[in-house]
Amino acid sequence: MASNILRVIPLGGLGEIGKNMMVLELDNDMIVVDAGVMFPEEDMLGIDLVIPDISYILDRSHKLRSFIITHGHEDHTGALPYVLKQIKAPVYCSRLARGLIEVKLKEHKLAGQAEVRTVGAGERVRFGEFQVEFIQVAHSIPDSFALAISTPVGTVIHTGDFKLDYTPVMGQATDLARLARLGNEGVLLLLSDSTYAEISGYTQSEQAVGDALDRIIAKAPGRVIIATFASLISRIQQVIDAAARYDRRVFVIGRSMVDNVQMALEHGYLKAPEGVLGTLDDLRRTPDEKTVVVSTGSQGEPTSALVRMANNDHRNINIVEGDTVILSSTPIPGNEMLVNRTIDNLCRLGANVLHGRIADVHVRGHAASEELKLILDLVKPRFFVPVHGEYRHMLAHAKLAQIMNVQDDNIFVMEDGDVLELDGADGSIVERVPASHVYVDGLAVGVDQVVLRDRRHLSTDGIVVVIMAVDKQTGQVIGRPDIVTRGFPEVEGVEDVLESTRDVAVNALSGAAHVAEWSDTNTKVKDAVAQHLYDKIRRRPMILPMTLEV
């Protein structure tokens, strides 16, 4: 590949929410922007996380100069512990992102093994023929960056996740002046956040949430329990400020929340007046009307603190009449059912539940359409690729680019695995590379589709185990097979069906000799039983033949 060709390769985050990862490649150098996770969808049974497929990077690891992280949210950092076990490269990120990443690396027993370097807004770092400038942007977490990436072909701007907040909680506004200067100098390609491209107007300021939390905490008759993302440091600061104003103490619940709050306090991102933060021992002695709890579980995660409270299963907190529960987040697509179930259970226990649909307890961290148009106007890119969003979000963003006079032929709505090549004057999508989901199930990374297919199969039609005893000398079936079922439909006449299934299994083995290959005979039993059950009850349970020689 010639050095005057830039390859842009999304390995995650395009056509989906989460799992963000973007590769930029020249002849001898490659950098990777973000390495995030995606929460599993409902049909991904038993899966904990989804991470990007990095086989393309592994095949070219000699060219990799760095992972560059735009901000500390898990959909941009969560895959790093898995990726850094397979490939060694330095990680460049903000101070807060570094703290959050190191908490995760410690969980994975990688503390001290990965090279994580801190950069600040305005800094420039060279990675071979790439030079990256880190530009401050407003988001729902402090220390968020856009990136201005200089290449031999031209300048690429990657916005990261951003919005235009003129009254940010921690004073970190989007640096529009720098983006405008870069636009005047000439920008080859803009990669811009599309998550809320369909939403008209502007995103509300974080200040609106602070005002709402202040009013709720001031008027709440009992405990206030606030669930949010563990990495939403600015939201936690707003809670601490409001609690201190009304002489309440704040208690942090949930392992990831406790770890992140401790890290943020140590690094100076959170500030709490003396005596406001309390321990679990203090919680038992503090009156309800003086208590604020900050918890994990805003997405209805089954093992989170808030869900355990909703299930009356938390060892420290039982929900009672008079509690006010605030879900200060927007459900991630696919999590709506879990969140709604959690809200219902909290309401059954007598809590007053407030969430984004009925109160200003959360604002988006992403730019709406007018903000996206402003960025397009300031940057004036030759080429445009919408990133970070489902396909309809990216398509809406592409239409905004057309409105802002980006040429139709220079707008590329890409999906994971597409390879865009740019030479400065022309651009085209030239091929596709592997970019499928990689599933994480406990300690297993790379759970295969066959496993998921089997789990779906078991979840819908159950399992039938056919246990047959055969004579070791003759290979003949001894007696009638035993049949064990789990998750099998209770239809009328099922006992007769199972009885006839025994006959089908015996007939499938008739003529088998003791020298037969049992894998072949088991396959015959499996196929015969499967066809019989489908003919009788129109179901396809998983069939497991077990042959015991006696």
Secondary structure, DSSP 8 states (H G I E B T S, - for coil): --TT-EEEEEEESBSBSS--EEEEE-SS-EEEE----B---TTSTT--EEEE--HHHHTTGGGEEEEE-S-S-HHHHTTHHHHTTT----EEE-HHHHHHHHHHHHHTT-TTTS-EEE--TT-EEEETTEEEEEEEEB-SSSSEEEEEEE-SS-EEEE--S-B--SS-TTS----HHHHHHHHHH-EEEEEEE-TTTTS-S----THHHHHHHHHHHHH-SS-EEEE--TT-HHHHHHHHHHHHHTT-EEEEESHHHHHHHHHHHHTTS----TTTEE-HHHHHHS-GGGEEEEES-TT--TTSHHHHHHTT--SS----TT-EEEE-S---TT-HHHHHHHHHHHHHTT-EEEETTTSSS---SS--HHHHHHHHHHH-EEEEEEESB-HHHHHHHHHHHHHTT--GGGB----TTEEEEE-SS-EEEEEE----EEEEETTEEEE-HHHHHHHHHHHHH-EEEEEEEE-TTT--B-S--EEEEES----TTHHHHHHHHHHHHHHHHTT--TTS-HHHHHHHHHHHHHHHHHHHHS---EEEEEEEE-
